Amino acid sequence: MSTNAKKIEEVQELEMPFKLRERQFSLILSRPSLFYGLPKIHKNLHICKTCKVSPSLCIKVPPHTDLKLRHIIAGPACQTHSLINFLDILLKPFLKYVKSFIRDDLDMLNYLPNTINEGTLLVSFDVVNLYTNIPHDYGIEAITFWLEKYSEGIPGRINHRLIIAALKFILLNNYIMFHTVYYRQKCGIAMGTRATPAIANLEWVT
């Protein structure tokens, strides 16, 4: 049995009045999280200029050293994905207490006024590397805060200790593969996991 499998068993053995199904945390058919990059062609000046003047649907782009990548970590079937999905289901209901939370672009339409005065300026901003800049201890502290403040948001049959133990396990055991080499994420919320957005949104306003 792998080290991760043993740790998952330890999480399962926490005091709980119900038995978790073994298949929920099964490691069968698991695959490592993969790290790759998508080129940000829309931010490359040469490509943008060429697209504007080219009458063709296709353009020839020479090699560029300034073509940046959008880092992507995909882990839909990583070893901890079932545990992560379980945590995501438990944490998402807390987002209704975050006044600034907007689910997606369609949800944003619900907050926009029907009429906008002339001269109105729509402003948006982005937090640089938000996920990777949240220390593990701070993330755990933030989730603990929400569990204590809105304890009624968690079914009584689920022990809060289980949630925190699961979160710690996920944060400390996020392994990523790049060019056949494995890396462990040492800082920040586990990238490429389903629960990451919920954790980040709850931490952001704590």
C-alpha positions as CSV (number, residue, x, y, z in Angstrom):
1,M,0.0,0.0,0.0
2,S,1.3,3.4,-0.9
3,T,2.1,6.2,1.6
4,N,-0.8,8.2,0.2
5,A,-3.2,5.3,0.6
6,K,-2.2,4.8,4.2
7,K,-2.7,8.5,4.9
8,I,-6.2,8.4,3.3
9,E,-7.0,5.4,5.6
10,E,-6.0,7.5,8.6
11,V,-8.3,10.3,7.5
12,Q,-11.2,7.7,7.2
13,E,-10.6,6.4,10.7
14,L,-11.4,9.8,12.3
15,E,-14.4,9.7,14.7
16,M,-17.5,9.6,12.4
17,P,-21.0,8.2,13.1
18,F,-21.2,6.7,9.6
19,K,-19.0,4.6,7.5
20,L,-17.4,6.2,4.4
21,R,-17.7,4.0,1.4
22,E,-14.3,2.6,0.4
23,R,-14.9,3.3,-3.3
24,Q,-15.2,7.1,-2.6
25,F,-11.5,7.3,-1.8
26,S,-10.3,4.5,-4.0
27,L,-7.0,5.0,-5.8
28,I,-8.0,2.7,-8.7
29,L,-7.5,4.3,-12.2
30,S,-5.8,7.3,-10.7
31,R,-3.4,9.3,-12.8
32,P,-0.8,11.9,-11.9
33,S,-1.6,15.6,-12.3
34,L,0.0,16.9,-15.4
35,F,1.8,20.3,-15.8
36,Y,1.7,22.0,-19.2
37,G,1.4,25.4,-20.8
38,L,-0.9,27.1,-23.3
39,P,0.8,29.9,-25.3
40,K,-0.7,33.4,-24.7
41,I,-0.9,34.3,-28.4
42,H,-3.3,37.1,-27.6
43,K,-0.7,38.9,-25.6
44,N,2.1,38.6,-28.3
45,L,2.5,42.0,-30.1
46,H,3.9,40.4,-33.3
47,I,1.0,37.9,-33.6
48,C,-1.6,40.6,-32.8
49,K,-0.2,43.0,-35.5
50,T,0.0,40.2,-38.0
51,C,-3.6,39.1,-37.4
52,K,-4.8,42.7,-37.9
53,V,-3.2,43.1,-41.4
54,S,-3.4,39.6,-42.7
55,P,-6.3,38.9,-45.1
56,S,-5.9,35.1,-44.6
57,L,-7.5,32.9,-42.0
58,C,-4.0,31.5,-41.2
59,I,-0.8,33.3,-40.5
60,K,2.8,32.1,-40.3
61,V,4.4,32.8,-37.0
62,P,8.2,32.6,-36.6
63,P,9.7,31.4,-33.3
64,H,9.4,34.0,-30.6
65,T,11.2,34.2,-27.3
66,D,8.7,36.5,-25.7
67,L,5.7,34.1,-26.2
68,K,4.6,33.5,-22.6
69,L,2.7,30.4,-21.4
70,R,-0.4,30.1,-19.2
71,H,0.5,27.5,-16.7
72,I,-2.0,24.7,-16.5
73,I,-2.1,21.8,-14.0
74,A,-4.7,19.2,-14.8
75,G,-5.5,16.6,-12.1
76,P,-9.1,15.3,-12.7
77,A,-8.1,11.8,-11.8
78,C,-5.1,12.3,-9.4
79,Q,-4.7,10.1,-6.3
80,T,-6.7,12.4,-4.1
81,H,-9.4,13.5,-6.5
82,S,-12.2,11.6,-4.7
83,L,-11.3,13.2,-1.4
84,I,-11.0,16.6,-3.1
85,N,-14.4,16.3,-4.7
86,F,-15.9,15.3,-1.3
87,L,-14.3,18.5,0.2
88,D,-15.6,20.6,-2.6
89,I,-19.1,19.5,-2.0
90,L,-18.8,20.4,1.7
91,L,-17.2,23.9,1.1
92,K,-19.2,25.2,-1.8
93,P,-22.3,26.0,0.3
94,F,-20.3,28.5,2.4
95,L,-19.8,30.7,-0.7
96,K,-23.3,32.1,-0.3
97,Y,-22.0,34.0,2.7
98,V,-19.4,35.7,0.5
99,K,-21.1,38.9,-0.7
100,S,-18.5,39.5,-3.5
101,F,-18.7,36.0,-4.9
102,I,-19.9,35.7,-8.5
103,R,-20.2,32.2,-9.8
104,D,-19.5,32.8,-13.5
105,D,-20.1,35.3,-16.4
106,L,-23.8,34.4,-16.5
107,D,-24.2,35.0,-12.8
108,M,-22.6,38.4,-13.2
109,L,-25.5,39.5,-15.4
110,N,-27.7,39.3,-12.4
111,Y,-25.7,42.0,-10.7
112,L,-25.5,44.4,-13.6
113,P,-28.1,47.3,-13.7
114,N,-30.6,47.4,-16.6
115,T,-29.4,50.9,-17.5
116,I,-25.9,52.4,-17.2
117,N,-25.2,56.1,-17.0
118,E,-23.0,57.7,-19.7
119,G,-19.4,57.8,-18.7
120,T,-19.7,54.8,-16.4
121,L,-16.3,52.9,-16.2
122,L,-16.3,49.2,-15.8
123,V,-13.2,48.1,-13.9
124,S,-11.8,44.6,-13.2
125,F,-8.6,43.4,-11.7
126,D,-6.8,40.1,-11.3
127,V,-4.7,38.8,-8.4
128,V,-1.4,37.6,-9.6
129,N,-0.7,34.0,-8.7
130,L,-3.5,33.9,-6.1
131,Y,-3.6,30.1,-5.7
132,T,0.1,29.7,-5.2
133,N,0.5,32.6,-2.8
134,I,-1.8,31.3,-0.1
135,P,0.3,29.6,2.6
136,H,-0.9,26.2,3.8
137,D,-1.4,27.4,7.4
138,Y,-3.4,30.4,6.3
139,G,-5.6,28.3,4.1
140,I,-6.3,25.9,6.9
141,E,-7.0,28.8,9.3
142,A,-9.4,30.3,6.9
143,I,-11.5,27.1,6.4
144,T,-11.5,26.6,10.2
145,F,-12.9,30.1,10.6
146,W,-15.8,29.3,8.2
147,L,-16.5,25.9,9.8
148,E,-16.7,27.6,13.2
149,K,-18.7,30.6,12.2
150,Y,-21.3,28.7,10.1
151,S,-21.1,25.3,11.7
152,E,-24.8,24.6,10.7
153,G,-23.6,24.6,7.1
154,I,-22.0,21.1,7.6
155,P,-24.3,18.1,8.2
156,G,-24.1,16.9,11.8
157,R,-22.9,13.5,10.8
158,I,-19.7,14.9,9.4
159,N,-16.9,15.7,11.9
160,H,-15.1,19.0,11.4
161,R,-11.9,17.3,12.2
162,L,-12.3,15.1,9.1
163,I,-12.6,18.2,6.9
164,I,-9.5,19.9,8.3
165,A,-7.6,16.6,8.1
166,A,-8.6,16.1,4.5
167,L,-7.6,19.7,3.7
168,K,-4.2,19.2,5.2
169,F,-3.7,16.0,3.4
170,I,-4.6,17.5,0.0
171,L,-2.4,20.6,0.5
172,L,0.6,18.5,1.6
173,N,0.3,15.8,-1.0
174,N,-0.3,17.5,-4.3
175,Y,2.1,15.8,-6.8
176,I,2.5,17.0,-10.3
177,M,4.3,15.4,-13.2
178,F,6.3,17.4,-15.8
179,H,8.4,15.6,-18.5
180,T,8.2,12.3,-16.5
181,V,9.5,14.0,-13.4
182,Y,7.4,14.2,-10.3
183,Y,7.2,17.4,-8.2
184,R,5.4,18.1,-4.9
185,Q,3.7,21.5,-4.5
186,K,5.2,23.0,-1.4
187,C,3.3,26.3,-1.1
188,G,-0.2,27.5,-2.1
189,I,-3.5,25.8,-2.6
190,A,-3.4,22.5,-4.5
191,M,-3.4,23.5,-8.2
192,G,-5.5,21.6,-10.6
193,T,-8.1,20.4,-8.1
194,R,-11.8,20.9,-8.0
195,A,-11.9,22.4,-4.5
196,T,-9.3,25.0,-5.2
197,P,-11.7,27.8,-6.3
198,A,-13.9,27.4,-3.2
199,I,-10.9,27.4,-0.8
200,A,-9.4,30.5,-2.5
201,N,-12.7,32.4,-2.4
202,L,-13.3,31.6,1.3
203,E,-9.7,32.5,2.2
204,W,-9.8,35.8,0.2
205,V,-12.4,37.3,2.4
206,T,-11.3,35.8,5.8
